[in-house]
Amino acid sequence: MAVDGLVTIRSDRGPAETMNRLEAAVKERGLTVFGRIDHAAGAKEVGLPLRPTSVLIFGNAKGGTPLMQSIQTIGIDLPLKVLVWEDASDVTWLSYNDPSWLAKRHGLPHGTDAVAGALAATLGAIVKMAAGQ
């Protein structure tokens, strides 16, 4: 499941508990939750099956704005998003775009490395907390 720039880790919990823990960890860090999208519920509304699949959208202007001030196109990938999903074996996973990879994708200058690195470290810690690791 190696996809360039995508980080995926296994959760020790089910999808609902993982998502709730993720949202709590985000808020605990003082970040703003902008939305929670339940793709499975949307699929069900149109009569299509989909295993649990949800996205949490969150961020902080202090973290994202310096990156957008440098290269505005990174705004397409901000705010941050984490996907919580369940595979065919009933295993729950969390996936997200590595902020350091996003910085490279958009060609951010080296002066923004520290900001991207800090975002990556924070996001990694949040996801591990949500996964029970």
Secondary structure, 3 states (H helix, E strand, C coil): CCCCCEEEEECCCCHHHHHHHHHHHHHHCCCEEEEEEEHHHHHHHCCCCCCCEEEEEEECHHHHHHHHHHCHHHHHCCCEEEEEEECCCCCEEEEEECHHHHHHHCCCCHHHHHHHHHHHHHHHHHHHHHHCC
